[in-house]
Amino acid sequence: MTAFYRALLKLYPASFRADYAAELTRTFEAQTRDRGAFGGALAAIGDVLPNAIAAHWDIFRQDLAYTARTLRNARGFAIAAILVTALGVGANTATFSVADFVLLRPLPFKNPDRLVRLCEGPKDGGGWGCMNQLSPANYRDVANGVTTSVESWGAFTGLSANLVGRGEPIRINGALVTPSLLHVLGVAPIRGRAFENTPPAEPPTTEANTVVLSYGLWQSHFGGDENIIGTQLQLDGAPYTVIGVMPSTFRFPSDEAQLWMPLPLPSQVFQQRDNNYLDAVGRLREGSTFEQARAEIAAIFTRMQRDYPDVMAETGFSFFRQQDYVMPRNRLIILALCGASLSMLLLTCANLANLLLARAAARERELAVRAALGAGRDRLVRQMLTESVILALLGGLAGVGAAALAMPLLQMVVPQGLPLAEAPTLDGRVLALAGIFTALTGLGFGLIPALRAGGATGFSALREGTRAGAGRQRLRAVLVAVEIAVSVMLLISSGLFIRAISRVQAVDPGFKPDGVVTMRTTLPVPKYAEPEPRAQFYDRVLNDVRALPGVEQAAYVSGVPMVLWGGIAGIEIPGRPVVPSRRQGVAFRLASAQYFGALGIPLRRGRDLEDADTPDRQLVAVVSESFVQEYWPGEDGLGKTFIVRDQLRTVVGVVGDVKTRGLERTNEPQVYIPARQPPEGGLGGLYVPKDLVIRAPTQGLSIVPAVREAVRRADAEQPIADVRMMADVLDGQFATRNAQIRILGALAVLALLLCAVGIHGLLAFTVAQRGREIGVRLALGAEPRSVAGMVVGDATRMALFGVVPGVFGAYLAARAMSALLFGVDPGDPWTLGAAAAVCMATAIVAALRPAMRAARVDPITALKTD
Amino acid sequence: MATIDPAVADLLPLPPATFHILLALSGGERHGYAIIIDVESRTDGSLRLSAGTLYRSLARMVEQGLIAEVGRRRTRDDDERRRYYRITTFGTAVARAEMARLTELVKLAKASGLTPRIA
């Protein structure tokens, strides 16, 4: 019985057990002497269980009260520790939530790891992403030829249509898809059905006028109508029947897609191999590898290059997994931020450790006294544990707040155009991980003093005053060096990015965005399939808009720079050998009169496009300077002829180059032809003029209602969309970079502050500890100034220990990120030097107060203490 | 009513077990089991402290300064040393204050016409 009771006693807190186990046992024995075994056991359980819980609770409350008291007394320490923890937890939770969202989380398709994408690309089959799409003929050959390693193929192309029906006409985006595509992706509709599956390259049989809606469109435009299946709606003036609604997680090809329609593939589209508009999606067969599929595709392309040398000679492919459909650049940006936050975690852990070590030293005596007064080691450890856990919890909570605040900024680095929801949310798993990390640091370093106090050294601490622990001093110096190294790395990285963005900002976009409003009026087909009705529409709108007060110039164009990237056409120069078309692509634009003036593109030579350039006149073109340089170097280019889209055109004007794809990309030369002289045989949606460009410097966006009215007068069913200022389009070029600089910059400043705190704390502590030694020096005639110099020297040495590896680390990091640096040298001496100098200066400033304290030490008092 | 020392007032009202232990110790130094016996006989067996409750209370009371350990000594019937406790001046003050509080309470109850039922 007694043995059972003794075993039960283990439930009590160790400190209580150590004190009272013997007495408890004896008393219990006396009380239960006359009871049977069963009654005794019952009494034992009834006695120990509630009392053990109560005893634990008592101690916890005591510790809590004690913690509250000590933290209140050491408010500076508590706030610093909580803030440092919050920073580490917050920064990491936020960045890794974004990284996980963009790079790691499986896409919302069936077995997403087996989905692959195919486009045309460089001849060697390398290349990334989808710069050139597939022609239907090439797609058909691939879909029919690559079947061993890929079980099914589908294809899609972008779709933009005017939806008329309920309420205002709206412009919506979607995709024209082969009926097989939804089956390849393996996502079923939540209402109705998908398109009937057909062989990958065959046109839909009976379902030409059906649509599948996105969940978003169903909710926003149709109010989530339960009877939506079978409903008719009008798209670009033609009737369509709704046959299905996709789940809310389904966003393909990107989150902009609002509906899907069957892709018509009439036999004539298979005639031309250079009419490229399809993106292909495949599903790898179970057990087949990505490389097997690549080999199979390469074989098909080799055959096509041989069979159709005139168009295919220089054409290869770009094959990649759907999950890798994040631009390498965006991936790099996110990885860079992850690196920065990991550094931050390292920094915060180092700082926390440093804070706790400093505090441990300060408390060593207190704990030694308590141990001497009989507080057991277990009891002290337990109390330290409570203290550390409370600190970690408070820090973690503040960290969640910090992460939530940082999320909007971080969302700006999420790339557009992915099959994902718009915004990542805070990730619980990441939060837990970061929390555990910091909590462990807190626990680890928080326990040191308690363990020491309980051990034999406890008494030496009591005896020797506060001079114990030279080894720990060294550890703290190393931690400070780590902090400085991390700060230097963050400073240099931000510095390099700031230099890079100033370089990007210095790039001339080629146009003057201020005061320019642009909007899109995509004209529906077949209503506007012919040039004549189109021209009438443009004329009416432009006439009215140009007459509006404040409008200086207005024009129509296929697409404004930095919004329309593609629209690339091949050209030929009469009398010169034909070079395969892909090599000599030009950005091909149809524009009305006044386009160059409206956008502020300078006319260098010759004349502007004019309204008088009608099909019955000479076919003309205005080209950019780089075009002339490429084909007629050293000449002015005027009067020269070239062939584009099978038509011979004469250069009548030369304009400045425009960064059509964006400031940081290589851009094709530009060719502009009059909107009234369209190439024969129809225009792809890409080239049809649809973007209205209005220069109205005094008006800005306030001109929009009047323009909307003008458009309505021309065609009451025509919506306008994508209203924006060109200045915003240009600013968009810097959005990701700006976000990145703000994040990195904020981290760097925080890192520097933490460093300063760390250095200051350590030196102040050293000075206090070495009070006696300093007193002796001063008593022996040392100058206060030299004593202060000694402290500053300590700081400088510590800083150097950090700066050197920091600079080295930063150089390596910058080399890995060099694709983002826009030509800034990763070893840029100015940035490196400035960052190192800032760090050294911070170290010295942080050392000033302790140095002054050292200089003011009174030798008498110093020698009297202890 | 006289003003009470705030340190004393902080502890009022006392948990019943604490009050009984103080009463037991006001008769002289006692070891743990003796306290249990004392409390039990004083209350005619209606309050029987278990070992755990007793020592948890004792530990807390030592911490609060109500009682103190006297040191270990031998009992008549026992070879081993046992822990003895005594009430402190502070403990006496607290017991008195609790008594005053209870008396006041009883007075109030009587004034409102309530009489105890004698079983």
Interface residues (C-beta under 8 A of the other chain):
Chain A: Y12 F16 D19 Y20 E23 L24 R26 T27 F28 A30 Q31 A43 G46 D47 V48 P50 N51 A52 A54 A55 D58
Chain B: H31 G32 Y33 I36 S50 A51 G52 T53 L54 Y55 R56 L58 A59 R60 E80 R82 R83
